[in-house]
């Protein structure tokens, strides 16, 4: 029986590899140029900001920068899989808010931090499962599905909290957000763990190869024996669970569940992923690119705050970055086709 399962696993891996489009030497060269150019852009930007912006390269600001991108980094790891499979999730901001509210309410009712965290993460997994099932089995477009759940989940957050922030009095839960190890806070460690785990999942497992294969050609993947529907459901379920965990950490940091938290969060996450080379057309993603994309987004916002740039102008900059990321994705697709 074990031998049969191994053969099936090897066959699935071989099929997934076969379905991922093979690149010519010119296409591989173009891919390397685009990947390394992103790193060069970030290094040049980082050095320039360090030399021109006061306090940017200080230890306190570097730790603050890492902490500020921790939530985006966590969710970008799972959004990478959604985009790589030709889908996306607009409900992540609402899921973060709802998970924080639910965690705070369960914590106040039970006094047990573990139960509160498990309840919030489970709720996020349910939201992700619903998204994945509707998209995969009912064949409803991801835009419509996740836009609907974005509104529904945000509304549920306001309903259960009566439109008010849910305060937390548990010292144990509050301590989670400020917990440090060797001077680095827990949210940063969790984000680093997500980068490692999901990088391994993408590059070293059948699940990751199947995701890229589905994004490359869903119908061919289905005909080749890959369970496209089940894989998509798992992608969204994991997305929901990790997003809810990010919501729990955020609630711990701000010591309350806020039903209006993380508004516009989904656009920042998608921008970071696309800027990092994850294709909107599916089939292409790298964890290193996502890390660089997250760092670029975080660095730009951090510098704008240090320079006291008005929040109104920050909206313009974030919008410009999103547009630039989409244009960059189009250029990469053209380069890979030529």
C-alpha positions in Angstrom: 0.0 0.0 0.0 2.8 2.3 0.9 4.6 1.6 -2.3 1.4 2.4 -4.3 1.1 5.7 -2.5 4.7 6.6 -3.2 4.2 5.8 -6.9 1.1 8.0 -7.0 3.0 10.8 -5.2 5.9 10.5 -7.6 3.6 10.4 -10.6 1.7 13.5 -9.4 5.1 15.4 -8.9 6.2 14.4 -12.4 2.9 15.5 -13.9 3.1 18.8 -12.0 6.6 19.4 -13.3 5.6 18.6 -16.8 2.6 21.1 -16.7 4.8 24.0 -15.5 5.9 25.6 -18.8 9.5 24.9 -19.7 11.5 28.0 -20.4 14.0 28.6 -23.2 17.5 30.0 -22.5 16.3 33.5 -23.5 13.3 33.2 -21.1 15.5 32.0 -18.3 17.9 34.9 -18.9 15.0 37.3 -18.8 13.7 35.8 -15.6 17.1 36.1 -13.9 17.4 39.7 -15.0 13.9 40.6 -13.6 14.6 38.8 -10.3 18.0 40.2 -9.7 16.9 43.7 -10.8 14.3 43.7 -8.0 17.0 42.9 -5.4 19.2 45.6 -6.9 16.4 48.2 -6.7 15.8 47.4 -3.0 19.5 47.5 -2.1 19.9 50.9 -3.9 16.8 52.2 -2.3 17.8 51.0 1.2 21.3 52.5 0.9 19.9 55.8 -0.4 17.4 56.0 2.5 20.0 55.1 5.1 22.2 58.0 3.8 19.6 60.6 3.4 16.8 60.0 6.0 17.6 60.7 9.6 17.2 57.7 12.0 16.3 55.3 9.2 19.2 52.9 9.8 18.9 53.0 13.6 18.4 49.7 15.4 15.1 51.0 16.8 13.8 51.9 13.4 14.9 48.6 11.8 13.1 46.6 14.5 10.1 48.9 14.1 10.2 48.4 10.3 10.3 44.6 10.7 7.4 44.7 13.2 5.3 46.9 10.9 5.6 44.5 8.0 5.0 41.4 10.1 1.3 41.1 9.3 1.7 41.8 5.6 4.6 39.3 5.4 2.6 36.5 7.0 -0.4 37.0 4.8 1.7 37.5 1.7 3.1 34.0 2.1 -0.3 32.5 1.6 -1.6 35.1 -0.9 1.4 34.0 -3.0 -0.2 30.5 -3.4 -3.6 32.1 -4.3 -2.1 34.3 -7.0 0.1 31.4 -8.3 -3.1 29.3 -8.8 -4.8 32.1 -10.8 -6.9 33.3 -7.8 -6.8 36.0 -5.2 -8.4 36.8 -1.9 -9.9 40.2 -1.1 -11.3 39.1 2.2 -8.0 39.0 4.2 -8.5 42.5 5.7 -12.0 41.6 7.0 -10.7 38.2 8.2 -8.0 39.9 10.3 -10.6 42.2 11.9 -13.1 39.5 12.6 -10.4 37.1 14.0 -9.2 39.8 16.4 -12.8 40.6 17.5 -13.7 36.9 18.0 -10.5 36.2 19.8 -11.1 39.1 22.2 -14.7 38.0 22.8 -13.8 34.3 23.5 -10.9 35.3 25.7 -13.2 37.6 27.8 -15.8 34.8 28.0 -13.5 31.9 28.9 -10.3 33.5 30.3 -8.3 31.0 28.3 -5.8 32.4 25.8 -5.3 29.1 24.0 -9.0 28.5 23.4 -9.4 32.1 22.2 -6.5 31.7 19.7 -7.7 28.3 18.5 -11.3 29.7 18.0 -10.1 32.7 16.0 -7.8 30.6 13.8 -10.5 28.0 13.2 -12.9 30.8 12.2 -10.4 32.0 9.7 -10.0 28.5 8.3 -13.8 28.2 7.9 -13.8 31.5 6.0 -11.1 30.3 3.8 -12.8 27.0 3.2 -16.0 28.7 2.2 -14.1 30.9 -0.3 -12.2 27.9 -1.7 -15.3 25.7 -2.0 -17.4 28.4 -3.7 -14.6 29.2 -6.2 -13.6 25.6 -6.8 -16.9 23.7 -6.8 -19.5 26.3 -7.7 -17.1 27.9 -10.2 -17.8 31.5 -9.1 -15.2 34.0 -10.0 -12.7 34.7 -7.1 -13.2 38.5 -7.5 -17.0 38.1 -6.8 -16.6 35.4 -4.1 -14.0 37.1 -2.0 -15.5 40.6 -2.5 -18.8 39.1 -1.1 -17.1 37.4 1.8 -15.1 40.6 2.5 -18.3 42.5 3.1 -20.0 39.6 5.0 -17.1 39.0 7.3 -16.6 42.7 8.0 -20.3 43.0 8.7 -20.2 40.0 11.1 -17.3 41.7 13.0 -19.4 44.8 13.5 -22.5 42.8 14.4 -20.9 40.6 17.1 -19.0 43.6 18.6 -21.9 46.0 18.3 -19.6 48.3 16.3 -17.3 48.8 19.3 -13.7 47.8 20.0 -13.6 44.7 22.2 -11.1 45.3 25.0 -8.8 42.6 26.4 -7.8 42.5 30.1 -5.8 39.3 30.0 -2.1 40.0 30.7 -1.1 36.7 29.1 -2.7 37.6 25.8 -1.4 41.1 25.8 2.1 39.9 26.6 2.1 37.8 23.3 2.3 40.9 21.2 5.3 42.3 23.2 7.1 39.0 23.8 10.7 39.1 22.6 13.5 36.6 22.0 17.1 37.9 21.6 15.6 41.4 21.3 13.3 40.5 18.4 9.5 40.5 19.0 7.3 37.5 18.5 5.4 38.8 15.4 8.7 39.1 13.6 9.7 35.5 14.5 6.3 34.2 13.3 6.7 36.1 10.0 10.2 34.6 9.5 8.8 31.1 10.3 6.1 31.7 7.6 8.7 32.7 5.0 10.6 29.5 5.7 7.6 27.1 5.9 5.8 28.4 2.8 9.1 28.7 0.9 9.7 25.0 1.5 6.0 24.2 0.6 6.3 26.1 -2.7 9.7 24.7 -3.8 10.0 21.3 -2.2 6.6 19.7 -2.1 4.0 18.2 -4.5 1.5 20.7 -3.1 3.6 23.7 -4.2 4.3 22.1 -7.7 0.6 21.3 -8.1 -0.2 25.0 -7.2 2.1 26.3 -9.9 0.8 23.7 -12.4 -2.8 24.7 -11.8 -1.9 28.3 -12.3 0.0 27.4 -15.5 -2.9 25.4 -17.0 -5.9 24.4 -14.8 -7.6 22.2 -17.4 -4.4 20.3 -18.3 -3.7 19.8 -14.6 -7.2 18.3 -14.1 -6.8 16.0 -17.1 -3.4 14.9 -15.8 -4.9 13.7 -12.5 -4.3 16.6 -10.2 -7.3 17.3 -8.0 -7.7 20.9 -8.9 -10.8 21.6 -6.8 -9.3 20.1 -3.6 -6.0 21.9 -4.0 -7.8 25.2 -4.4 -9.9 24.6 -1.3 -6.7 23.8 0.7 -5.0 27.0 -0.6 -7.8 29.2 0.6 -8.3 27.3 3.9 -4.6 27.8 4.8 -4.9 31.4 3.6 -7.8 31.9 6.0 -6.0 30.3 9.0 -2.8 32.2 8.6 -4.7 35.5 8.1 -6.7 34.8 11.3 -3.4 34.2 13.1 -2.2 37.6 11.9 -5.4 39.1 13.2 -4.8 37.5 16.6 -1.3 38.9 16.8 -2.6 42.3 15.8 -5.3 42.2 18.5 -2.6 41.3 21.0 -0.4 44.2 20.0 -3.2 46.8 20.2 -4.8 45.1 23.3 -8.3 44.9 21.6 -10.3 43.5 18.8 -11.1 46.2 16.3 -13.9 45.5 13.8 -12.7 48.3 11.5 -9.0 47.1 11.5 -7.0 46.3 8.4 -9.1 48.3 5.9 -7.3 48.2 2.6 -4.9 45.6 3.9 -5.7 43.2 1.0 -4.4 45.7 -1.6 -1.1 46.1 0.3 -0.6 42.3 0.4 -1.4 41.8 -3.3 0.9 44.8 -4.2 3.8 43.2 -2.3 3.3 39.8 -3.9 3.0 41.2 -7.5 5.9 43.6 -6.9 7.8 40.5 -5.8 7.2 38.7 -9.1 4.2 36.6 -8.4 2.2 36.6 -11.7 -1.4 37.7 -11.8 -1.8 35.2 -14.6 -0.7 32.3 -12.3 2.0 29.7 -12.6 4.9 31.9 -11.3 6.0 32.7 -7.8 9.1 32.8 -5.6 9.3 33.2 -1.9 12.4 35.4 -2.2 10.5 37.7 -4.5 7.7 38.0 -2.0 10.1 38.8 0.8 11.7 41.6 -1.3 8.2 42.9 -2.3 7.2 43.1 1.3 10.4 44.8 2.3 10.0 47.4 -0.5 6.4 48.2 0.6 7.4 48.4 4.2 10.4 50.5 3.6 8.5 53.1 1.5 5.8 53.5 4.1 8.4 53.7 6.9 10.3 56.4 5.1 7.1 58.4 4.5 6.3 58.3 8.2 9.8 59.4 9.1 9.6 62.3 6.7 6.1 63.2 8.2 4.5 63.0 4.8 0.8 63.6 5.0 -1.4 60.4 5.0 -3.3 61.7 1.9 -0.1 61.6 -0.1 0.7 58.2 1.2 -2.5 56.9 -0.5 -1.1 58.2 -3.8 2.2 56.5 -3.3 0.6 53.2 -2.4 -1.6 53.4 -5.4 1.3 54.2 -7.6 3.2 51.2 -6.3 0.3 48.9 -7.0 0.1 50.3 -10.6 3.8 49.9 -11.0 3.6 46.3 -9.7 0.9 45.4 -12.3 2.9 47.0 -15.1 6.0 45.1 -14.0 4.0 41.9 -14.1 2.9 42.7 -17.6 6.5 43.3 -18.7 7.6 40.0 -17.2 4.9 38.2 -19.0 5.8 39.8 -22.3 9.5 39.0 -21.7 8.7 35.3 -21.0 6.6 35.0 -24.2 9.2 36.6 -26.5 
